Amino acid sequence: MAVDDIEVVTQYPRKVREIENAWITLSDGVKVAARIWLPEDAETDPVPAIFEFLPYRKRDGTADRDELTHPYYAGHGYACVRVDIRGSGESDGILEDEYLKQEQDDALEILAWIAAQPWCTGKCGMIGISWGGFNGLQVAARRPPELKAIVTIASTDDRYSDDIHYMGGVMINDTMSWGATMLGLNTRPPDPKLVGEKWRELWMDRLKANDPWVLQWLPHQRRDAMWQHGSVIENHADIEAAVYAVGGWADGYSNTVPRLLAGLKGPKKGLVGPWAHKYPHFAVPGPRIGFLQDTLRWWDHWLKDIDTGIMDEPEYRVWMQDHVAPATWYAERPGRWVAEASWPSPSIKARTLHLNADGRLGDLAVDGAPALIRTPMTMGLRQGEWCGYGLVPDSPADQREDDGCSIVFETAPLEAPLEIMGAPVLELDVSADKPNAFVVARLSSVAPDGASTRVTYGVLNLTHRDSHENPEPLEPGKSYRVRIQLNDIAQQFPAGNRIRVALSNSLWPLFWPSPETVTVTMATGSSTLTLPTRQPRDEDGKLRPFGPPESARPVDVSRLAPGSYSRRVERDDTTGHACVTVISDGGMNRFNKLDGWEVGARVEQRFSITEGDPTSARIAIEITWRFRRPSDGFDVRSETRSTLACSKDDWLFWADCEAFENERRVYGKSWNEAIPRDLN
């Protein structure tokens, strides 16, 4: 992991020792593996603990970020306990799905174990990004007495409407990407250096139980009990621990922070920067911040009862982004920090603009002819990823190509800068000629030269217009008033730019298309866009500045084979076929502190569709993992292949998994399933 502009700290107030692997035995006999950093003298001078709970393997999967973060906290007087969820890494058991009750139950036992250790004061916090941010919220909702505060980064409180699966009732194609990713991750073997001769038995047990999670997810196309489990939005009041919620505008989880601030009843703070799906002290786009110093103030306040002043500062702080030219990757996003004392804030004012027949987005409604939305199946090929990681060019490109395929409404050039902070909302009067239809909305900042930079976007499955729990087919030709909430954002539109709304009924490969080609008719004049506007304030410039990014030493890794990344867009004008191929090859890396443990992975994803035929949509994903330790002849490889296609009525899924030891095939399994589509 690049740390070129991060100050590496090697001297701390307390000397740190590391326990590379410790076993925690749960009540059912399962042993989970923990990596612990703590002050050398913690047993005579106990400290609070910070717990992180993940399935991504402490030994090699998250070692890069773990070593940047946890020794730093330990050096400042904390015990950091990084535990592999059962069935992952070196932990016993089987990992059957994400965010199960078993995972929460295990976390409660682990917290009790941590609090009872002689090196712990009995007070605990939880930290995590993505999966670890999810379960921090979920465990906090169980109210374990040891847990006093959490830091949740790039996570969600709503597993159905604001996770990797569905958006506005439309399936995000990352459902398939993520399912295929976990199918591959769950093939990884434990390290014999830690678990001994039983490594092969553990590995085989995992392989045999490794059914694709997509097969569990696809039958649940409504917001039912499966998605409600683990969604703390069901009752924010369940959480009494203090919550510091952190997000990034380039990340897929930017909406969670303001929603938590609005819903939580206990102590809370929110921070959203320009970042992709990474910790803010090493995230891109910058600016990076001294996140470890900032969260130390949080931990000191809640776990050590030190008045650091952090709770005297504004509740919600965000990076107000300036306009930039469209690009698929940014090292930095220009802008400034702004803050609100509470959220929702009375200083945010709604400005409503009308989508008029002449293509104008104006303050006054002008009656006119309706707009017809019937966009190509192949549009959206350069919209980037649902969740950006900042490591590769995965941001949306110039929107002009897709704007040209859409129904567009835009303001006149702005006479003065305009800033928004919050979630723009469209209210549209629409009808459709089929019982199932989608509407995708993109909000862009258009420069005087015509370059169009996507600011935010949203989508709605019109059968979910009233409810994600109980969707209903459209009555063809009947008009409905529908609401589309776009993702939260903080953005300045400079004078001279135009604000553009582009409407379509497809956006491939971000979203799976509706079952049939469809025409949506939208009434102009009465259809509106409401912007959450904010006036700049002098006090924004007086906010306490963040310190420079700091970290502990990076992980000691040798690159044995270089990695590579490519994103290729292909179109065949003869057949109307279009395909996006994304190849991410991690090369081969040796972890020098782990007795020559070598790890490599390669992922190839292909998203294809043919114009005019929504049932031609297909996602094919191939993943290879390899683990070696040449000194003892250890050489294991796994290959998984997953494909999702569809008919008008069904999802069509097939996959296979193979595992090899010293190039000898030792395991294989295949799946072939049809799952009924449910208004999706």
C-alpha positions in Angstrom: 0.0 0.0 0.0 1.4 3.4 -1.0 2.2 5.6 1.9 4.4 8.1 0.0 2.8 11.2 1.6 2.1 9.7 5.1 4.4 10.4 8.0 5.5 7.0 9.4 5.6 7.1 13.2 8.0 4.7 14.9 8.3 6.2 18.4 5.2 6.2 20.7 4.4 7.1 24.3 4.3 3.4 25.1 6.4 0.6 23.6 4.3 -1.9 21.6 4.5 -5.7 21.5 2.6 -7.9 19.1 1.0 -11.3 19.6 1.0 -12.6 16.0 -1.6 -15.2 16.7 -3.8 -15.9 19.8 -6.7 -18.3 20.1 -10.0 -17.4 21.5 -12.2 -20.4 22.3 -16.0 -19.7 21.9 -18.7 -21.4 23.9 -19.4 -24.0 21.2 -15.8 -25.0 21.1 -14.9 -23.1 17.9 -11.5 -21.3 18.1 -11.1 -18.0 16.4 -7.7 -16.5 15.5 -6.7 -13.1 16.8 -3.8 -10.8 16.2 -3.1 -8.4 19.0 -1.0 -5.3 19.4 -0.7 -3.8 22.9 1.6 -1.8 25.1 4.4 -3.9 26.5 3.4 -3.0 30.1 -0.3 -3.4 29.6 -0.6 -6.3 32.1 0.6 -4.0 34.9 -1.0 -0.8 33.5 -4.2 -2.0 31.7 -5.6 -0.2 28.7 -8.9 0.0 26.8 -9.2 -2.3 23.8 -10.2 -1.6 20.1 -11.7 -4.7 18.4 -11.9 -5.3 14.6 -13.8 -8.3 13.3 -13.4 -9.4 9.6 -13.4 -12.4 7.3 -10.6 -11.0 5.1 -7.6 -12.8 6.8 -5.5 -10.9 9.3 -2.4 -12.9 8.2 -2.3 -11.6 4.7 -5.6 -10.1 3.5 -5.7 -6.9 5.6 -2.2 -7.0 6.9 -1.3 -3.9 4.9 -3.9 -1.6 6.5 -3.7 -3.4 9.9 -0.1 -2.6 10.2 -0.6 1.0 9.3 -3.3 1.4 11.9 -3.3 -0.9 14.9 0.3 -0.5 16.2 -0.3 3.3 16.1 -3.2 3.0 18.5 -1.3 0.5 20.6 1.5 2.9 21.0 -0.9 5.5 22.3 -2.2 3.2 25.0 -4.7 0.8 23.5 -4.9 -3.0 23.0 -5.9 -3.6 19.4 -7.5 -7.0 18.7 -8.0 -8.0 15.1 -10.0 -11.3 14.8 -10.8 -13.5 11.8 -14.6 -14.3 11.7 -15.3 -18.0 12.1 -14.6 -19.9 8.9 -12.1 -17.3 7.6 -8.3 -17.0 7.9 -7.1 -19.4 10.6 -10.4 -19.5 12.6 -12.3 -22.7 12.9 -15.8 -23.2 11.4 -17.7 -22.3 8.3 -18.5 -18.8 7.0 -22.1 -19.3 5.6 -23.1 -15.7 4.7 -22.5 -12.1 5.5 -23.7 -10.5 8.8 -25.4 -13.5 10.3 -26.6 -13.6 13.9 -23.9 -16.2 14.6 -21.3 -13.5 13.7 -22.9 -11.0 16.1 -23.1 -13.7 18.8 -19.4 -14.5 18.4 -18.5 -10.8 18.6 -20.3 -10.5 21.9 -18.3 -13.5 23.3 -15.1 -12.0 22.0 -15.8 -8.6 23.5 -16.4 -10.3 26.9 -13.1 -12.3 26.5 -11.2 -9.1 25.7 -12.7 -7.1 28.6 -11.7 -10.0 31.0 -8.0 -10.0 30.0 -5.5 -8.7 32.5 -4.2 -6.1 30.0 -7.7 -4.6 29.5 -9.5 -2.0 31.6 -12.8 -3.6 30.6 -13.7 -0.8 28.2 -13.9 -1.6 24.5 -14.4 0.1 21.2 -15.0 -1.4 17.7 -13.5 0.0 14.5 -13.9 -1.2 10.9 -14.4 -0.3 7.3 -17.0 -1.9 5.1 -17.8 -5.3 6.6 -16.1 -4.3 9.9 -18.1 -1.0 9.8 -21.3 -3.0 9.3 -20.8 -5.3 12.2 -19.7 -2.5 14.4 -23.2 -1.0 14.1 -24.8 -4.4 14.3 -22.9 -5.4 17.5 -23.6 -2.0 19.0 -27.3 -2.6 18.5 -26.9 -5.7 20.7 -25.7 -3.4 23.5 -22.9 -5.4 25.0 -21.9 -3.8 28.3 -18.1 -3.6 27.3 -18.7 -1.7 24.1 -18.7 2.1 24.8 -18.0 3.5 21.3 -17.4 2.6 17.7 -15.9 4.1 14.6 -17.8 2.8 11.5 -16.2 3.6 8.1 -17.8 3.1 4.7 -20.7 1.1 6.0 -24.5 1.1 6.0 -27.4 0.8 8.3 -29.7 -0.4 5.5 -28.7 -3.7 3.9 -31.4 -3.6 1.2 -31.6 0.0 0.0 -28.1 1.2 0.6 -25.7 -1.7 0.2 -24.1 -3.5 -2.7 -27.3 -5.3 -3.6 -30.2 -3.0 -4.5 -30.6 0.7 -5.1 -34.1 2.1 -5.5 -35.3 -1.5 -5.8 -33.1 -2.1 -8.8 -30.4 -4.8 -8.6 -26.9 -3.4 -8.6 -24.6 -5.6 -10.7 -22.1 -5.6 -7.8 -24.5 -8.1 -6.2 -23.0 -10.6 -8.7 -19.5 -9.2 -8.5 -19.5 -9.3 -4.7 -21.0 -12.8 -4.6 -18.4 -14.1 -7.0 -15.7 -12.4 -4.9 -16.8 -14.1 -1.8 -17.0 -17.5 -3.6 -13.3 -17.0 -4.4 -12.3 -15.7 -1.0 -14.0 -18.6 0.8 -11.6 -21.0 -1.1 -8.5 -19.7 0.6 -6.6 -22.2 2.9 -5.5 -21.5 6.5 -1.7 -21.3 7.0 -0.2 -24.6 8.2 2.4 -22.6 10.2 -0.5 -21.5 12.5 -3.0 -24.4 12.4 -0.6 -27.3 11.8 -1.5 -30.5 10.1 -5.3 -29.9 10.3 -5.0 -27.2 7.7 -6.1 -29.5 4.9 -9.1 -30.7 6.8 -10.2 -27.1 7.5 -9.6 -26.2 3.9 -11.7 -29.1 2.6 -14.5 -28.4 5.0 -14.6 -24.8 3.7 -14.6 -25.9 0.1 -17.4 -28.4 0.6 -19.5 -25.8 2.3 -18.7 -23.0 -0.1 -22.0 -22.6 -2.0 -22.3 -19.3 -3.9 -23.9 -16.7 -1.7 -25.7 -15.2 -4.7 -28.0 -18.3 -4.6 -29.1 -17.1 -1.1 -29.5 -13.5 -2.1 -31.3 -13.6 -5.5 -34.5 -15.1 -4.2 -34.8 -12.0 -1.9 -35.6 -9.2 -4.3 -37.8 -7.3 -1.9 -36.9 -5.7 1.4 -37.8 -8.7 3.5 -36.6 -10.2 6.8 -33.3 -11.3 5.4 -32.3 -7.8 4.5 -33.9 -6.3 7.6 -31.7 -8.5 9.8 -28.5 -6.5 10.4 -30.1 -3.3 9.2 -29.9 -1.0 12.3 -32.1 1.5 10.5 -35.0 -0.8 11.7 -34.4 0.8 15.1 -31.6 3.3 15.5 -32.5 3.6 19.1 -31.1 0.1 19.7 -27.6 1.7 19.6 -26.5 3.4 22.8 -22.8 3.4 22.3 -21.2 6.5 20.9 -20.9 6.4 17.1 -18.4 8.1 14.9 -19.6 7.5 11.3 -17.1 8.2 8.5 -17.7 8.1 4.7 -16.4 9.3 1.4 -18.1 10.9 -1.6 -16.2 8.6 -4.0 -17.4 5.6 -2.0 -20.6 3.6 -2.5 -21.7 4.2 1.2 -21.9 8.0 1.3 -25.5 8.1 2.4 -25.0 6.3 5.7 -23.4 9.1 7.6 -26.2 11.7 7.4 -28.8 9.1 7.9 -27.2 7.8 11.1 -26.9 11.4 12.4 -30.6 11.9 11.7 -31.6 8.6 13.3 -29.3 7.9 16.3 -30.4 9.1 19.7 -27.1 8.7 21.5 -23.7 10.5 21.1 -22.6 10.8 17.5 -20.4 12.4 15.0 -20.2 12.3 11.2 -17.3 12.9 8.8 -17.4 12.7 5.0 -14.4 13.4 2.9 -13.7 13.1 -0.9 -12.4 9.6 -0.3 -13.1 6.3 -2.0 -13.5 3.0 -0.1 -10.4 3.4 2.2 -9.3 4.6 5.6 -9.0 8.5 5.4 -5.3 8.5 6.4 -4.3 6.7 3.1 -7.4 7.2 0.9 -7.6 8.6 -2.6 -8.8 11.1 -3.8 -7.2 13.4 -1.2 -6.8 15.3 0.7 -5.8 12.7 3.3 -6.1 13.6 6.9 -4.6 12.7 10.3 -7.4 10.2 10.8 -5.5 8.3 13.5 -4.9 11.4 15.5 -8.5 12.4 15.1 -9.9 9.0 16.2 -7.4 8.9 19.1 -9.3 12.0 20.4 -12.5 10.0 20.0 -11.2 6.9 21.8 -9.6 9.0 24.6 -12.9 10.7 25.2 -15.0 7.6 25.3 -12.7 4.9 26.6 -10.3 6.9 28.9 -12.7 9.6 30.1 -10.3 12.4 28.8 -11.9 15.6 27.7 -10.3 16.0 24.3 -12.9 18.6 23.1 -14.0 16.4 20.2 -17.6 16.4 21.3 -17.6 20.2 21.5 -17.1 20.4 17.7 -19.8 20.4 15.0 -21.7 17.1 14.7 -21.3 16.8 10.9 -18.2 17.8 8.9 -17.9 17.3 5.2 -15.6 18.1 2.3 -17.4 20.6 0.0 -16.1 19.6 -3.4 -15.3 22.2 -6.1 -16.1 21.5 -9.7 -13.5 19.5 -11.5 -13.2 18.3 -15.1 -14.4 14.8 -15.6 -11.8 12.1 -15.1 -11.8 8.4 -14.2 -9.2 8.9 -11.5 -8.3 11.8 -9.2 -5.3 12.1 -6.9 -7.0 15.1 -5.1 -10.5 16.7 -5.1 -10.2 20.5 -4.6 -12.6 22.0 -2.0 -12.9 23.0 1.6 -14.2 21.6 4.9 -17.6 22.8 6.1 -19.7 21.8 9.1 -23.1 21.8 10.6 -23.8 21.8 14.3 -26.5 19.1 13.8 -28.0 17.1 11.1 -30.6 17.6 9.5 -29.6 21.2 9.6 -31.9 24.2 9.5 -29.3 26.0 7.4 -30.0 23.7 4.4 -32.7 25.3 2.2 -34.7 23.5 -0.5 -34.6 25.0 -4.0 -37.1 23.4 -6.4 -36.5 23.5 -10.2 -39.0 22.3 -12.9 -38.2 20.0 -15.7 -39.7 21.9 -18.6 -40.5 20.7 -22.1 -37.9 23.0 -23.7 -35.2 21.2 -21.8 -34.8 23.9 -19.3 -34.4 23.3 -15.6 -36.0 26.4 -14.2 -37.6 28.0 -11.2 -40.9 28.4 -13.0 -43.0 25.5 -14.4 -43.8 25.7 -18.1 -46.4 23.3 -19.4 -45.5 21.5 -22.6 -45.3 18.2 -24.4 -44.3 15.1 -22.3 -40.8 13.6 -22.5 -40.3 10.1 -23.7 -37.6 8.1 -22.0 -36.5 5.0 -24.0 -32.7 4.8 -23.8 -30.3 2.3 -25.3 -29.5 -0.9 -23.4 -25.8 -0.2 -24.0 -25.5 3.2 -22.4 -23.5 3.6 -19.2 -20.4 1.7 -20.3 -18.1 4.3 -18.8 -20.0 5.2 -15.6 -17.3 3.6 -13.5 -17.9 1.4 -10.4 -20.8 1.5 -7.9 -18.1 1.6 -5.2 -14.8 3.3 -5.9 -11.6 2.2 -4.4 -9.4 5.0 -5.6 -6.5 2.6 -6.6 -7.4 2.4 -10.3 -9.4 4.5 -12.8 -12.9 3.5 -11.6 -14.6 6.9 -11.5 -17.3 8.0 -14.0 -15.9 9.4 -17.2 -17.2 12.5 -19.1 -21.0 12.2 -19.1 -21.6 13.7 -22.6 -21.8 10.4 -24.3 -24.5 9.1 -22.0 -26.2 12.5 -21.7 -26.6 12.3 -25.5 -28.6 9.0 -25.0 -30.8 10.5 -22.3 -33.5 13.0 -21.8 -31.7 16.1 -20.5 -32.8 19.2 -18.6 -30.4 21.9 -17.6 -30.3 25.4 -16.1 -29.0 28.4 -17.8 -25.4 29.2 -17.0 -25.3 30.1 -13.3 -24.8 33.8 -12.5 -23.3 33.0 -9.1 -21.8 29.9 -7.5 -24.4 27.5 -6.0 -23.6 24.9 -3.3 -25.6 21.8 -2.3 -25.2 19.6 0.7 -27.5 16.6 1.2 -29.6 14.5 -1.1 -31.2 16.0 -4.3 -34.7 14.6 -4.9 -36.7 14.2 -8.1 -40.5 14.1 -8.1 -41.7 12.9 -11.5 -45.1 12.3 -13.1 -44.6 9.2 -15.2 -46.4 6.4 -17.0 -45.0 3.4 -18.7 -46.1 1.0 -21.5 -45.0 -2.1 -19.6 -45.7 -3.3 -16.1 -42.1 -3.0 -15.0 -39.8 0.0 -15.7 -36.8 1.7 -14.2 -35.8 5.4 -14.2 -32.1 6.4 -13.7 -31.3 10.0 -12.9 -27.8 11.6 -13.1 -27.0 15.1 -11.8 -24.0 16.7 -13.5 -22.0 19.9 -13.5 -21.5 21.1 -17.0 -18.6 23.4 -17.8 -18.8 26.2 -20.4 -16.9 23.9 -22.8 -19.6 21.3 -22.5 -17.6 18.8 -20.4 -20.1 17.0 -18.0 -18.9 15.9 -14.6 -21.3 13.5 -12.7 -22.0 14.8 -9.3 -24.5 12.3 -8.0 -27.1 9.8 -9.2 -30.1 7.6 -8.2 -32.4 5.0 -9.7 -36.0 3.7 -9.0 -37.7 0.5 -10.0 -41.1 2.0 -10.6 -42.8 -1.1 -9.2 -41.2 -0.1 -5.9 -42.7 3.4 -6.1 -44.6 3.0 -2.8 -42.7 0.2 -1.0 -39.6 -2.0 -1.2 -41.4 -4.6 0.9 -44.5 -4.8 -1.3 -43.8 -3.7 -4.9 -46.7 -3.7 -7.4 -46.7 -3.9 -11.2 -47.4 -0.7 -13.1 -50.7 -0.4 -14.9 -49.6 0.5 -18.5 -50.6 4.0 -19.4 -51.5 5.1 -15.9 -49.7 8.1 -14.5 -47.9 7.9 -11.1 -46.1 10.5 -9.0 -42.8 9.0 -8.0 -39.9 10.1 -5.9 -36.2 9.4 -6.7 -33.7 10.3 -4.0 -30.2 10.8 -5.3 -27.1 10.0 -3.3 -26.0 12.6 -0.7 -23.3 14.9 -1.8 -21.6 18.3 -1.0 -20.8 20.1 -4.2 -20.2 23.6 -5.5 -21.4 24.5 -9.0 -19.3 27.6 -10.1 -20.7 30.6 -11.9 -20.9 29.9 -15.6 -21.6 26.2 -15.2 -25.0 24.6 -15.8 -26.7 22.1 -13.6 -27.9 19.1 -15.7 -30.3 16.3 -15.0 -30.2 13.3 -17.4 -32.9 10.7 -17.3 -32.7 7.2 -18.7 -34.3 3.8 -18.1 -31.1 1.8 -18.2 -27.5 2.2 -17.1 -25.3 -0.8 -17.9 -23.3 -2.2 -16.3 -24.1 -0.5 -13.0 -27.6 -1.9 -13.0 -29.3 -5.0 -14.3 -31.9 -3.9 -16.9 -35.7 -4.4 -16.6 -37.2 -7.6 -18.1 -38.5 -5.8 -21.3 -37.7 -2.8 -23.4 -39.9 -0.1 -22.1 -40.9 3.5 -22.8 -41.5 5.8 -19.9 -43.6 9.0 -20.5 -42.8 11.9 -18.2 -44.9 15.0 -17.8 -42.9 18.1 -18.0 -43.5 21.2 -16.0 -45.0 19.3 -13.0 -41.9 17.1 -12.6 -39.3 18.7 -10.3 -35.8 18.6 -8.9 -35.3 19.8 -5.4 -31.7 20.8 -4.4 -30.5 21.0 -0.8 -28.7 24.4 -1.0 -26.3 25.8 1.5 -24.8 29.2 1.8 -21.1 29.5 2.6 -20.4 30.7 6.1 -17.4 32.5 7.7 -17.3 29.9 10.5 -16.4 27.2 8.0 -12.9 28.7 7.7 -12.5 28.6 11.5 -12.9 24.8 11.9 -10.1 23.0 13.7 -7.7 21.8 11.0 -6.9 18.1 10.7 -3.4 17.1 11.3 -1.3 15.5 8.5 -1.8 11.8 7.8 0.3 9.6 10.0 0.6 5.8 10.3 2.7 3.0 11.7 5.2 1.2 9.5 3.8 -0.4 6.4 3.8 -4.1 6.0 7.0 -5.8 4.9 6.2 -7.2 1.5 8.3 -8.2 -1.5 6.8 -8.0 -5.0 7.6 -11.2 -6.8 5.5 -10.6 -9.9 4.0 -7.3 -11.0 0.3 -6.6 -10.9 -1.8 -4.9 -13.6 -5.2 -3.4 -14.2 -7.2 -2.8 -17.4 -10.7 -1.7 -18.2 -11.7 -2.3 -21.8 -14.9 -1.1 -23.5 -15.9 -2.9 -26.7 -18.8 -2.3 -29.1 -19.8 -4.1 -32.2 -21.9 -1.9 -34.4 -22.9 -4.8 -36.6 -24.5 -6.9 -33.8 -25.2 -4.1 -31.3 -23.2 -6.1 -28.8 -21.3 -4.2 -26.1 -18.9 -5.5 -23.4 -16.9 -4.1 -20.5 -14.0 -6.2 -19.4 -12.2 -5.4 -16.2 -9.0 -7.3 -15.3 -7.3 -6.9 -12.0 -4.2 -8.9 -11.4 -2.5 -8.5 -8.0 0.7 -10.2 -9.1 2.5 -12.3 -6.5 3.7 -11.0 -3.2 5.8 -12.4 -0.4 5.1 -11.5 3.2 8.6 -11.4 4.6 7.6 -11.7 8.3 5.5 -14.9 7.6 8.2 -17.4 6.8 8.1 -16.7 3.0 4.3 -16.9 2.7 3.4 -15.9 -0.9 0.0 -14.8 -2.2 -1.4 -13.9 -5.6 -4.8 -13.2 -7.1 -6.3 -12.4 -10.5 -9.9 -11.3 -11.2 -11.5 -11.0 -14.7 -15.0 -9.6 -15.0 -17.0 -9.3 -18.3 -20.3 -7.4 -18.5 -22.0 -7.8 -21.8 -25.3 -6.8 -23.4 -26.9 -6.5 -26.9 -28.8 -3.4 -27.9 -32.6 -3.9 -27.8 -32.5 -7.1 -25.8 -32.5 -6.8 -22.0 -32.4 -10.6 -21.7 -29.0 -10.6 -23.4 -27.4 -9.1 -20.2 -24.7 -11.3 -18.8 -21.9 -11.1 -16.2 -19.1 -13.6 -16.2 -16.4 -13.5 -13.5 -13.3 -15.7 -13.1 -11.1 -15.5 -10.0 -7.8 -17.3 -9.2 -6.1 -17.4 -5.9 -2.7 -18.9 -5.2 -0.8 -19.5 -2.0 2.8 -20.7 -1.7 5.6 -21.3 0.8 8.5 -22.7 -1.3 10.5 -23.5 1.8 8.2 -26.4 2.8 6.7 -27.1 -0.7 3.3 -25.6 0.1 1.5 -24.7 -3.1 -2.3 -24.3 -3.3 -4.5 -22.7 -6.0 -8.2 -22.2 -6.4 -10.2 -21.2 -9.5 -13.9 -20.0 -9.5 -16.0 -19.1 -12.4 -19.5 -17.5 -12.0 -22.0 -16.4 -14.6 -25.3 -14.6 -14.3 -27.7 -14.3 -17.2 -31.5 -14.0 -17.4 -34.7 -14.6 -19.3 -37.7 -12.4 -19.0 -38.9 -14.4 -16.0 -35.8 -15.9 -14.4 -32.3 -15.3 -13.2 -30.0 -17.9 -14.7 -26.9 -18.6 -12.6 -24.1 -21.2 -13.0 -20.7 -21.5 -11.4 -17.9 -23.9 -10.7 -15.1 -24.2 -8.2 -11.8 -26.1 -8.5 -9.0 -26.4 -6.0 -5.5 -27.7 -6.6 -2.6 -28.8 -4.4 0.8 -28.9 -6.0 -1.1 -28.6 -9.4 -3.1 -31.7 -8.6 -6.9 -31.2 -8.6 -8.2 -32.1 -5.2 -11.7 -30.6 -5.3 -14.4 -29.6 -7.7 -18.1 -28.6 -7.7 -20.6 -27.0 -10.0 -23.9 -25.2 -9.7 -26.7 -24.4 -12.3 -29.8 -22.7 -11.0 -32.8 -20.7 -12.3 -34.4 -18.3 -9.8 -37.7 -16.5 -10.6 -37.5 -12.7 -11.1 -39.8 -10.7 -8.8 -40.6 -7.4 -10.5 -36.9 -6.9 -11.1 
